């Protein structure tokens, strides 16, 4: 999150270092692969799923950049990212249900295996490729669901951290006032 800096505009950006951004990029790439593989070319679902995946990723980046001047905007955009990914999760569940394939619960052996795989440091698309691009559509869709659940959980924690940070450091107006008072004293 933001660090103390000289002046009243805190350090911001750095979203590429956020695990939520890195994993949402994998979700986007996986969704591109999935929709191209399992849906017909002009199916409207493709656009809906790709846009939800894109929105998750892009809103994390936008929230990070907006953090310089608005904690409120940062929190709202982080929540938009979370909501977009939840929408995408439902699309994957719909795919499984409409194809009479099971949706794994959190104790399913492959869900447990996926959580272990998720602990891989600096994970990339290649880390998950065997699951995301598996020949069995049940494994593909459920793997994406696992990844989305991990990211939405992390985004909820990130939002809690943003709330705590705001309570400790305040917002832009408070920092501006403090900086102005200090400038007058000098």
C-alpha positions in Angstrom: 0.0 0.0 0.0 1.0 3.7 0.1 4.2 4.7 1.9 4.9 8.0 3.7 6.5 10.5 1.3 7.4 14.2 1.4 4.4 16.2 0.4 0.8 15.2 0.7 0.5 12.9 -2.3 1.5 9.4 -1.2 3.4 6.9 -3.3 0.8 5.2 -5.6 0.7 2.7 -8.4 2.8 -0.4 -8.1 -0.3 -2.6 -9.0 1.9 -5.0 -11.0 3.4 -6.1 -7.7 0.0 -6.8 -6.1 -0.8 -10.6 -6.0 -4.4 -9.7 -6.8 -3.3 -8.0 -10.0 -0.9 -10.8 -11.0 -3.6 -13.5 -10.4 -6.3 -11.5 -12.1 -4.1 -11.3 -15.2 -3.9 -15.1 -15.1 -7.7 -15.2 -14.8 -8.0 -12.9 -17.8 -5.7 -15.0 -19.9 -7.4 -18.2 -18.7 -10.8 -16.8 -19.6 -9.6 -15.9 -23.1 -8.4 -19.5 -23.5 -11.6 -21.0 -22.0 -14.1 -18.9 -24.0 -12.3 -19.5 -27.3 -12.3 -23.2 -26.6 -15.7 -23.9 -25.2 -18.0 -21.3 -26.8 -19.1 -20.8 -30.4 -17.5 -17.8 -32.1 -20.4 -15.4 -31.9 -21.8 -16.5 -28.5 -22.5 -13.4 -26.4 -21.3 -15.2 -23.3 -17.7 -14.9 -24.6 -17.9 -11.1 -24.5 -19.6 -11.1 -21.1 -16.9 -13.4 -19.6 -14.0 -11.6 -21.2 -15.3 -8.2 -20.1 -15.8 -9.4 -16.5 -12.3 -10.8 -16.4 -10.9 -7.6 -17.9 -12.8 -5.5 -15.5 -11.4 -7.4 -12.6 -7.8 -6.8 -13.7 -8.2 -3.2 -15.0 -10.0 -2.0 -11.9 -7.2 -3.3 -9.6 -4.8 -1.2 -11.7 -7.1 1.9 -11.8 -7.6 1.6 -8.0 -3.9 1.6 -7.4 -3.3 4.6 -9.5 -6.3 6.5 -8.0 -4.9 5.9 -4.5 -2.7 9.0 -4.7 -5.7 11.4 -4.5 -8.7 9.3 -3.3 -8.8 6.5 -0.9 -12.5 6.4 -1.5 -12.0 5.8 -5.2 -9.3 3.2 -4.5 -11.7 1.3 -2.2 -14.6 1.6 -4.6 -12.6 0.4 -7.6 -11.1 -2.5 -5.7 -14.7 -3.6 -4.8 -15.7 -3.2 -8.5 -12.9 -5.6 -9.4 -14.1 -8.0 -6.8 -17.7 -7.7 -8.0 -16.6 -8.3 -11.7 -14.8 -11.4 -10.7 -17.8 -12.7 -8.8 -19.8 -12.2 -12.0 -17.2 -14.2 -13.9 -17.3 -16.9 -11.2 -21.1 -17.3 -11.8 -20.5 -17.7 -15.5 -18.1 -20.6 -14.9 -20.6 -22.2 -12.5 -23.3 -21.7 -15.2 -21.1 -23.5 -17.7 -20.6 -26.5 -15.4 -24.2 -26.7 -14.4 -25.5 -26.4 -18.0 -23.1 -29.1 -19.1 -24.1 -31.4 -16.1 -20.6 -31.2 -14.7 -19.9 -30.9 -10.9 -18.9 -27.8 -9.2 -16.2 -28.8 -6.7 -16.6 -27.9 -3.1 -13.7 -26.7 -1.0 -12.8 -30.2 0.2 -12.7 -31.8 -3.3 -9.3 -33.4 -3.8 -8.5 -31.2 -6.8 -9.6 -28.0 -5.0 -7.2 -28.9 -2.2 -4.5 -29.6 -4.8 -5.2 -26.3 -6.5 -4.8 -24.5 -3.2 -1.3 -26.1 -2.8 -0.4 -25.1 -6.3 -1.5 -21.5 -5.5 1.2 -21.2 -2.9 3.8 -21.2 -5.7 5.8 -18.0 -5.3 5.6 -15.7 -8.4 3.0 -17.8 -10.0 2.3 -17.2 -13.7 -0.1 -18.6 -16.3 2.4 -21.4 -16.8 2.1 -22.4 -13.2 -1.6 -23.2 -13.7 -1.6 -24.1 -17.4 -2.1 -27.9 -16.9 -5.3 -27.2 -15.0 -6.6 -24.2 -17.1 -5.9 -26.0 -20.4 -6.7 -29.5 -19.3 -8.5 -31.7 -21.8 -11.4 -32.2 -19.3 -13.7 -29.1 -19.3 -14.7 -29.9 -15.7 -11.1 -29.4 -14.6 -10.7 -26.3 -16.7 -13.8 -24.5 -15.4 -13.3 -25.6 -11.7 -9.7 -24.5 -11.8 -10.8 -21.0 -13.0 -13.4 -21.0 -10.2 -10.7 -21.9 -7.6 -8.5 -19.1 -8.9 -11.3 -16.5 -8.9 -12.3 -17.5 -5.3 -8.7 -17.0 -4.2 -8.5 -13.5 -5.8 -11.9 -12.4 -4.5 -10.8 -13.5 -1.0 -7.5 -11.6 -1.4 -9.4 -8.5 -2.7 -11.7 -8.6 0.4 -8.5 -8.6 2.6 -7.0 -5.8 0.5 -10.1 -3.7 1.0 -9.9 -4.3 4.8 -6.3 -3.2 4.6 -7.3 0.0 2.7 -9.8 0.7 5.4 -7.2 0.3 8.1 -4.8 2.5 6.2 -7.4 5.2 5.8 -8.2 5.2 9.5 -4.5 5.6 10.3 -3.5 8.1 7.7 -6.6 9.8 6.6 -7.4 11.1 3.1 -6.1 13.6 0.7 -7.8 16.6 2.3 -6.4 15.8 5.7 -2.9 15.4 4.3 -3.3 18.7 2.3 -4.4 20.6 5.4 -1.6 19.2 7.5 0.9 20.0 4.7 -0.4 23.6 4.4 -0.3 24.2 8.2 3.3 22.9 8.3 4.2 25.1 5.3 2.8 28.2 7.1 4.8 27.4 10.3 8.0 27.4 8.2 
